[in-house]
Structure formats: C-alpha cells, structure tokens
C-alpha cells in the first residue's frame, strides 16, 4: 500500500525513475479502487464516484507511467503510444514490463540501488 501512497505524494512528478514494483503495485491498487467504485456506482445508478476518483488521480498515474518508462531508458513521450488502439496498448505494456537499466541513465540513478523500505517485498 505504501507504493500507492508514495505515488500520490509525488503528485505531478514526471522526472526520475520508478521501479517496476512501484508501477505495478500502484496500478493494482488503482485498478481495485476503480473497480470497487464502478460497482458502487452501478449499485446506486450514478457515474460520479468513479469520476471523482479518476480526475484527481490522473496526474499521479501519468507521472508513475512516465517514470517507469524512464527507468527502462525510454522518453516519457512513449506514453502517447497508448492512444493507438490495441497495438499501442500492447507495445506500451511491453515497454512498461521491461527490466530497468542497471546503470545510471539520463533520467537518474537506478532505483533498485536504493534499499527497499518494506522487508516483506525485499
């Protein structure tokens, strides 16, 4: 859960690098919250709960995606590839799943070199 909160604390930070774990844990919690809100919206017959959540979390989600692309040595503009139906999403998924560059790259030092705070995920 701290990965999710850490991404929210970096509200509109597009510089630097994000570990694969940081990105996927944020995506997992983000997806679970959206699914729960969609079910709740469906139950009460309103689309507003999902919108109230998605609008403020759009920039943190975009920021962690850009930082994840930076971690694999790609520019953040590759996120626009997701606008291409199906093929773009598949290509973006492959890029986001790629392993980190082991060395310091143009976007900063390798985040894997920084010790993990949570011993359960070490």
N, CA and C atoms as an extended XYZ file, in Angstrom:
366
Properties=species:S:1:pos:R:3:atomname:S:1:resname:S:1:resid:I:1 pbc="F F F"
N         0.821       -1.197        0.000 N   UNK     1
C         0.000        0.000        0.000 CA  UNK     1
C         0.867        1.264        0.000 C   UNK     1
N         2.081        1.158        0.572 N   UNK     2
C         2.917        2.360        0.629 CA  UNK     2
C         3.363        2.781       -0.770 C   UNK     2
N         3.431        1.848       -1.721 N   UNK     3
C         3.770        2.231       -3.094 CA  UNK     3
C         2.678        3.132       -3.666 C   UNK     3
N         1.433        2.796       -3.380 N   UNK     4
C         0.308        3.600       -3.852 CA  UNK     4
C         0.379        5.003       -3.250 C   UNK     4
N         0.611        5.077       -1.962 N   UNK     5
C         0.672        6.381       -1.294 CA  UNK     5
C         1.885        7.189       -1.725 C   UNK     5
N         3.018        6.503       -1.967 N   UNK     6
C         4.210        7.216       -2.434 CA  UNK     6
C         3.976        7.871       -3.788 C   UNK     6
N         3.246        7.181       -4.667 N   UNK     7
C         2.937        7.758       -5.985 CA  UNK     7
C         2.027        8.968       -5.812 C   UNK     7
N         1.062        8.889       -4.923 N   UNK     8
C         0.173       10.032       -4.694 CA  UNK     8
C         0.924       11.210       -4.091 C   UNK     8
N         1.955       10.930       -3.282 N   UNK     9
C         2.760       12.018       -2.710 CA  UNK     9
C         3.577       12.735       -3.784 C   UNK     9
N         3.955       11.998       -4.822 N   UNK    10
C         4.674       12.601       -5.954 CA  UNK    10
C         3.632       13.006       -6.994 C   UNK    10
N         2.719       13.884       -6.625 N   UNK    11
C         1.503       14.153       -7.394 CA  UNK    11
C         1.752       14.392       -8.877 C   UNK    11
N         2.603       15.301       -9.223 N   UNK    12
C         2.844       15.613      -10.639 CA  UNK    12
C         4.334       15.577      -10.943 C   UNK    12
N         5.029       14.578      -10.418 N   UNK    13
C         6.459       14.432      -10.648 CA  UNK    13
C         6.658       13.534      -11.863 C   UNK    13
N         7.226       14.106      -12.910 N   UNK    14
C         7.454       13.349      -14.137 CA  UNK    14
C         8.933       13.053      -14.354 C   UNK    14
N         9.797       13.565      -13.496 N   UNK    15
C        11.230       13.325      -13.617 CA  UNK    15
C        11.656       12.167      -12.734 C   UNK    15
N        12.758       11.558      -13.091 N   UNK    16
C        13.285       10.454      -12.302 CA  UNK    16
C        12.850        9.105      -12.847 C   UNK    16
N        12.995        8.099      -12.008 N   UNK    17
C        12.721        6.730      -12.418 CA  UNK    17
C        11.835        6.050      -11.386 C   UNK    17
N        11.033        5.085      -11.833 N   UNK    18
C        10.169        4.312      -10.945 CA  UNK    18
C        10.432        2.835      -11.163 C   UNK    18
N        10.607        2.127      -10.084 N   UNK    19
C        10.816        0.681      -10.173 CA  UNK    19
C         9.585        0.008      -10.758 C   UNK    19
N         9.803       -1.154      -11.285 N   UNK    20
C         8.706       -1.956      -11.829 CA  UNK    20
C         7.674       -2.236      -10.729 C   UNK    20
N         8.153       -2.577       -9.550 N   UNK    21
C         7.251       -2.882       -8.437 CA  UNK    21
C         6.401       -1.673       -8.063 C   UNK    21
N         6.998       -0.499       -8.039 N   UNK    22
C         6.253        0.720       -7.701 CA  UNK    22
C         5.121        0.937       -8.700 C   UNK    22
N         5.439        0.786       -9.975 N   UNK    23
C         4.427        0.995      -11.010 CA  UNK    23
C         3.304       -0.026      -10.910 C   UNK    23
N         3.643       -1.312      -10.823 N   UNK    24
C         2.610       -2.350      -10.849 CA  UNK    24
C         1.807       -2.393       -9.566 C   UNK    24
N         2.397       -2.091       -8.420 N   UNK    25
C         1.618       -2.043       -7.175 CA  UNK    25
C         0.652       -0.863       -7.200 C   UNK    25
N         1.106        0.282       -7.710 N   UNK    26
C         0.188        1.410       -7.857 CA  UNK    26
C        -0.946        1.038       -8.801 C   UNK    26
N        -0.620        0.412       -9.928 N   UNK    27
C        -1.630        0.038      -10.907 CA  UNK    27
C        -2.627       -0.957      -10.316 C   UNK    27
N        -2.145       -1.892       -9.517 N   UNK    28
C        -3.027       -2.870       -8.883 CA  UNK    28
C        -4.028       -2.188       -7.957 C   UNK    28
N        -3.536       -1.368       -7.027 N   UNK    29
C        -4.431       -0.691       -6.091 CA  UNK    29
C        -5.357        0.280       -6.812 C   UNK    29
N        -4.833        0.983       -7.787 N   UNK    30
C        -5.629        1.928       -8.576 CA  UNK    30
C        -6.774        1.192       -9.280 C   UNK    30
N        -6.483        0.048       -9.868 N   UNK    31
C        -7.496       -0.739      -10.574 CA  UNK    31
C        -8.537       -1.299       -9.615 C   UNK    31
N        -8.092       -1.759       -8.443 N   UNK    32
C        -9.039       -2.286       -7.450 CA  UNK    32
C        -9.986       -1.194       -6.980 C   UNK    32
N        -9.454       -0.009       -6.726 N   UNK    33
C       -10.298        1.104       -6.278 CA  UNK    33
C       -11.289        1.490       -7.369 C   UNK    33
N       -10.828        1.555       -8.611 N   UNK    34
C       -11.736        1.907       -9.715 CA  UNK    34
C       -12.823        0.853       -9.865 C   UNK    34
N       -12.460       -0.432       -9.790 N   UNK    35
C       -13.456       -1.497       -9.913 CA  UNK    35
C       -14.491       -1.412       -8.795 C   UNK    35
N       -14.030       -1.177       -7.561 N   UNK    36
C       -14.962       -1.063       -6.434 CA  UNK    36
C       -15.889        0.136       -6.611 C   UNK    36
N       -15.349        1.252       -7.066 N   UNK    37
C       -16.183        2.436       -7.282 CA  UNK    37
C       -17.152        2.237       -8.443 C   UNK    37
N       -16.748        1.496       -9.464 N   UNK    38
C       -17.655        1.214      -10.578 CA  UNK    38
C       -18.829        0.352      -10.106 C   UNK    38
N       -18.537       -0.637       -9.272 N   UNK    39
C       -19.608       -1.485       -8.731 CA  UNK    39
C       -20.539       -0.657       -7.858 C   UNK    39
N       -19.964        0.194       -7.035 N   UNK    40
C       -20.775        1.062       -6.181 CA  UNK    40
C       -21.606        2.032       -7.018 C   UNK    40
N       -20.998        2.586       -8.064 N   UNK    41
C       -21.737        3.475       -8.969 CA  UNK    41
C       -22.889        2.746       -9.639 C   UNK    41
N       -22.621        1.526      -10.074 N   UNK    42
C       -23.673        0.735      -10.722 CA  UNK    42
C       -24.808        0.453       -9.742 C   UNK    42
N       -24.452        0.183       -8.480 N   UNK    43
C       -25.461       -0.123       -7.466 CA  UNK    43
C       -26.349        1.079       -7.163 C   UNK    43
N       -25.766        2.267       -7.166 N   UNK    44
C       -26.567        3.457       -6.851 CA  UNK    44
C       -27.045        4.185       -8.106 C   UNK    44
N       -26.589        3.735       -9.275 N   UNK    45
C       -27.046        4.335      -10.533 CA  UNK    45
C       -26.449        5.693      -10.839 C   UNK    45
N       -25.173        5.874      -10.522 N   UNK    46
C       -24.529        7.159      -10.740 CA  UNK    46
C       -23.098        6.948      -11.244 C   UNK    46
N       -22.620        7.793      -12.188 N   UNK    47
C       -21.233        7.668      -12.650 CA  UNK    47
C       -20.261        8.579      -11.894 C   UNK    47
N       -20.717        9.242      -10.869 N   UNK    48
C       -19.916       10.313      -10.279 CA  UNK    48
C       -18.794        9.846       -9.366 C   UNK    48
N       -18.945        8.737       -8.673 N   UNK    49
C       -17.892        8.314       -7.758 CA  UNK    49
C       -16.591        7.996       -8.498 C   UNK    49
N       -16.698        7.293       -9.622 N   UNK    50
C       -15.505        6.962      -10.403 CA  UNK    50
C       -14.864        8.242      -10.934 C   UNK    50
N       -15.649        9.153      -11.413 N   UNK    51
C       -15.111       10.412      -11.934 CA  UNK    51
C       -14.425       11.229      -10.836 C   UNK    51
N       -15.032       11.239       -9.650 N   UNK    52
C       -14.448       11.992       -8.536 CA  UNK    52
C       -13.104       11.389       -8.138 C   UNK    52
N       -12.918       10.102       -8.350 N   UNK    53
C       -11.628        9.464       -8.049 CA  UNK    53
C       -10.634        9.610       -9.200 C   UNK    53
N       -11.075        9.395      -10.417 N   UNK    54
C       -10.161        9.375      -11.569 CA  UNK    54
C        -9.570       10.752      -11.867 C   UNK    54
N       -10.358       11.795      -11.760 N   UNK    55
C        -9.863       13.132      -12.107 CA  UNK    55
C        -8.659       13.537      -11.240 C   UNK    55
N        -8.716       13.418       -9.906 N   UNK    56
C        -7.536       13.822       -9.134 CA  UNK    56
C        -6.365       12.835       -9.208 C   UNK    56
N        -6.610       11.591       -9.585 N   UNK    57
C        -5.507       10.628       -9.646 CA  UNK    57
C        -4.939       10.470      -11.054 C   UNK    57
N        -5.405       11.245      -12.005 N   UNK    58
C        -4.898       11.147      -13.372 CA  UNK    58
C        -3.419       11.533      -13.457 C   UNK    58
N        -3.047       12.658      -12.856 N   UNK    59
C        -1.649       13.105      -12.919 CA  UNK    59
C        -0.687       12.164      -12.191 C   UNK    59
N        -1.019       11.666      -10.988 N   UNK    60
C        -0.101       10.691      -10.381 CA  UNK    60
C         0.052        9.421      -11.221 C   UNK    60
N        -1.030        8.945      -11.825 N   UNK    61
C        -0.951        7.744      -12.667 CA  UNK    61
C        -0.096        8.007      -13.905 C   UNK    61
N        -0.262        9.163      -14.504 N   UNK    62
C         0.544        9.527      -15.661 CA  UNK    62
C         2.012        9.698      -15.255 C   UNK    62
N         2.241       10.311      -14.108 N   UNK    63
C         3.601       10.527      -13.627 CA  UNK    63
C         4.352        9.228      -13.374 C   UNK    63
N         3.703        8.262      -12.728 N   UNK    64
C         4.385        6.993      -12.445 CA  UNK    64
C         4.607        6.213      -13.740 C   UNK    64
N         3.733        6.367      -14.713 N   UNK    65
C         3.930        5.707      -16.008 CA  UNK    65
C         5.141        6.300      -16.727 C   UNK    65
N         5.252        7.611      -16.715 N   UNK    66
C         6.401        8.273      -17.352 CA  UNK    66
C         7.688        7.885      -16.633 C   UNK    66
N         7.671        7.881      -15.300 N   UNK    67
C         8.878        7.495      -14.556 CA  UNK    67
C         9.247        6.035      -14.809 C   UNK    67
N         8.253        5.171      -15.008 N   UNK    68
C         8.531        3.764      -15.325 CA  UNK    68
C         9.188        3.645      -16.702 C   UNK    68
N         8.711        4.430      -17.664 N   UNK    69
C         9.343        4.441      -18.980 CA  UNK    69
C        10.781        4.950      -18.879 C   UNK    69
N        10.997        5.957      -18.057 N   UNK    70
C        12.354        6.475      -17.841 CA  UNK    70
C        13.267        5.393      -17.288 C   UNK    70
N        12.729        4.537      -16.423 N   UNK    71
C        13.540        3.507      -15.799 CA  UNK    71
C        14.071        2.505      -16.821 C   UNK    71
N        13.323        2.297      -17.883 N   UNK    72
C        13.789        1.368      -18.926 CA  UNK    72
C        14.519        2.102      -20.044 C   UNK    72
N        14.827        3.392      -19.831 N   UNK    73
C        15.634        4.149      -20.788 CA  UNK    73
C        14.847        4.800      -21.902 C   UNK    73
N        13.536        4.868      -21.762 N   UNK    74
C        12.705        5.486      -22.808 CA  UNK    74
C        12.224        6.858      -22.365 C   UNK    74
N        11.942        7.708      -23.319 N   UNK    75
C        11.403        9.039      -23.033 CA  UNK    75
C         9.944        8.901      -22.606 C   UNK    75
N         9.474        9.845      -21.836 N   UNK    76
C         8.100        9.821      -21.346 CA  UNK    76
C         7.050        9.973      -22.426 C   UNK    76
N         7.453       10.519      -23.562 N   UNK    77
C         6.503       10.719      -24.651 CA  UNK    77
C         5.968        9.407      -25.210 C   UNK    77
N         6.632        8.289      -24.922 N   UNK    78
C         6.149        6.990      -25.386 CA  UNK    78
C         4.781        6.664      -24.787 C   UNK    78
N         4.395        7.345      -23.726 N   UNK    79
C         3.090        7.104      -23.123 CA  UNK    79
C         1.969        7.417      -24.116 C   UNK    79
N         2.230        8.295      -25.073 N   UNK    80
C         1.227        8.631      -26.084 CA  UNK    80
C         0.938        7.464      -27.021 C   UNK    80
N         1.817        6.469      -27.028 N   UNK    81
C         1.583        5.281      -27.835 CA  UNK    81
C         0.308        4.566      -27.392 C   UNK    81
N        -0.075        4.747      -26.150 N   UNK    82
C        -1.305        4.155      -25.635 CA  UNK    82
C        -2.558        4.691      -26.301 C   UNK    82
N        -2.446        5.797      -27.020 N   UNK    83
C        -3.594        6.360      -27.736 CA  UNK    83
C        -3.914        5.579      -29.011 C   UNK    83
N        -2.967        4.774      -29.472 N   UNK    84
C        -3.202        3.944      -30.654 CA  UNK    84
C        -3.964        2.702      -30.193 C   UNK    84
N        -5.158        2.457      -30.729 N   UNK    85
C        -5.964        1.335      -30.251 CA  UNK    85
C        -5.247       -0.009      -30.392 C   UNK    85
N        -5.357       -0.824      -29.397 N   UNK    86
C        -4.861       -2.188      -29.278 CA  UNK    86
C        -3.349       -2.333      -29.454 C   UNK    86
N        -2.821       -2.049      -30.618 N   UNK    87
C        -1.391       -2.214      -30.875 CA  UNK    87
C        -0.576       -1.303      -29.954 C   UNK    87
N        -1.010       -0.068      -29.805 N   UNK    88
C        -0.306        0.870      -28.932 CA  UNK    88
C        -0.334        0.409      -27.480 C   UNK    88
N        -1.475       -0.108      -27.036 N   UNK    89
C        -1.581       -0.599      -25.664 CA  UNK    89
C        -0.662       -1.796      -25.428 C   UNK    89
N        -0.597       -2.690      -26.400 N   UNK    90
C         0.265       -3.864      -26.270 CA  UNK    90
C         1.732       -3.439      -26.238 C   UNK    90
N         2.123       -2.540      -27.127 N   UNK    91
C         3.514       -2.049      -27.147 CA  UNK    91
C         3.858       -1.341      -25.847 C   UNK    91
N         2.939       -0.535      -25.346 N   UNK    92
C         3.176        0.177      -24.094 CA  UNK    92
C         3.287       -0.803      -22.932 C   UNK    92
N         2.476       -1.843      -22.922 N   UNK    93
C         2.545       -2.864      -21.886 CA  UNK    93
C         3.909       -3.553      -21.883 C   UNK    93
N         4.419       -3.847      -23.068 N   UNK    94
C         5.743       -4.468      -23.176 CA  UNK    94
C         6.815       -3.516      -22.652 C   UNK    94
N         6.720       -2.243      -23.007 N   UNK    95
C         7.705       -1.263      -22.538 CA  UNK    95
C         7.664       -1.104      -21.025 C   UNK    95
N         6.458       -1.090      -20.459 N   UNK    96
C         6.330       -0.914      -19.017 CA  UNK    96
C         6.783       -2.149      -18.251 C   UNK    96
N         6.781       -3.297      -18.905 N   UNK    97
C         7.208       -4.543      -18.268 CA  UNK    97
C         8.702       -4.792      -18.414 C   UNK    97
N         9.371       -4.005      -19.221 N   UNK    98
C        10.807       -4.202      -19.459 CA  UNK    98
C        11.598       -3.972      -18.175 C   UNK    98
N        12.716       -4.661      -18.081 N   UNK    99
C        13.576       -4.525      -16.908 CA  UNK    99
C        14.269       -3.166      -16.903 C   UNK    99
N        14.667       -2.753      -15.735 N   UNK   100
C        15.351       -1.471      -15.558 CA  UNK   100
C        16.727       -1.498      -16.209 C   UNK   100
N        17.199       -0.320      -16.594 N   UNK   101
C        18.601       -0.197      -16.987 CA  UNK   101
C        19.414       -0.248      -15.701 C   UNK   101
N        20.429       -1.100      -15.677 N   UNK   102
C        21.192       -1.319      -14.456 CA  UNK   102
C        22.025       -0.103      -14.058 C   UNK   102
N        22.488        0.639      -15.029 N   UNK   103
C        23.351        1.787      -14.756 CA  UNK   103
C        22.511        3.051      -14.592 C   UNK   103
N        23.156        4.106      -14.132 N   UNK   104
C        22.515        5.412      -14.112 CA  UNK   104
C        22.289        5.827      -15.556 C   UNK   104
N        21.079        6.273      -15.857 N   UNK   105
C        20.801        6.733      -17.220 CA  UNK   105
C        20.506        8.228      -17.190 C   UNK   105
N        20.026        8.767      -18.290 N   UNK   106
C        19.787       10.207      -18.409 CA  UNK   106
C        18.716       10.709      -17.438 C   UNK   106
N        17.946        9.788      -16.865 N   UNK   107
C        16.837       10.182      -16.001 CA  UNK   107
C        17.137       10.020      -14.519 C   UNK   107
N        18.324        9.511      -14.200 N   UNK   108
C        18.703        9.401      -12.801 CA  UNK   108
C        19.319        8.058      -12.465 C   UNK   108
N        19.648        7.869      -11.181 N   UNK   109
C        20.253        6.609      -10.756 CA  UNK   109
C        19.227        5.474      -10.746 C   UNK   109
N        19.722        4.268      -10.752 N   UNK   110
C        18.870        3.091      -10.728 CA  UNK   110
C        18.132        3.018       -9.391 C   UNK   110
N        16.792        3.004       -9.386 N   UNK   111
C        16.067        2.954       -8.114 CA  UNK   111
C        16.227        1.625       -7.388 C   UNK   111
N        16.680        0.582       -8.082 N   UNK   112
C        16.908       -0.698       -7.412 CA  UNK   112
C        18.110       -0.621       -6.479 C   UNK   112
N        18.975        0.343       -6.690 N   UNK   113
C        20.149        0.505       -5.832 CA  UNK   113
C        19.757        1.098       -4.490 C   UNK   113
N        18.588        1.740       -4.424 N   UNK   114
C        18.087        2.324       -3.187 CA  UNK   114
C        17.446        1.208       -2.365 C   UNK   114
N        17.756        1.086       -1.082 N   UNK   115
C        17.178       -0.001       -0.263 CA  UNK   115
C        15.662        0.085       -0.183 C   UNK   115
N        15.019       -1.061       -0.167 N   UNK   116
C        13.564       -1.148       -0.074 CA  UNK   116
C        13.166       -0.945        1.374 C   UNK   116
N        12.137       -0.130        1.623 N   UNK   117
C        11.706        0.173        2.977 CA  UNK   117
C        10.955       -0.994        3.613 C   UNK   117
N        10.193       -1.731        2.840 N   UNK   118
C         9.339       -2.787        3.366 CA  UNK   118
C        10.058       -4.126        3.234 C   UNK   118
N        10.337       -4.772        4.354 N   UNK   119
C        11.073       -6.035        4.344 CA  UNK   119
C        10.280       -7.165        3.697 C   UNK   119
N         8.948       -7.038        3.634 N   UNK   120
C         8.116       -8.075        3.029 CA  UNK   120
C         8.313       -8.145        1.523 C   UNK   120
N         8.735       -7.064        0.889 N   UNK   121
C         8.883       -7.019       -0.548 CA  UNK   121
C        10.346       -7.069       -0.963 C   UNK   121
N        11.233       -7.376       -0.070 N   UNK   122
C        12.659       -7.387       -0.400 CA  UNK   122
C        13.032       -8.577       -1.254 C   UNK   122
